[in-house]
Amino acid sequence: MSAQHVLIVEDSLVYRRLLSRMLTQWGYIVSEAENGVAALAILENQPSAW
């Protein structure tokens, strides 16, 4: 089974990076966004990843 892709949307850099590290260690592919606008841009630019 291929790794699942997770999008973390969190304004706190500390929490975003902590969660990203944990999920990566558990085998997930992680993308990060600091707000909803940035998250939508990621989703629009990489629709096949989701």
Protein Blocks (a to p, Z undefined) as FASTA:
>chain_A
ZZdddddddfblklmmmmmmmmmmnopacdddfbfklmmmmmmmmmmlZZ
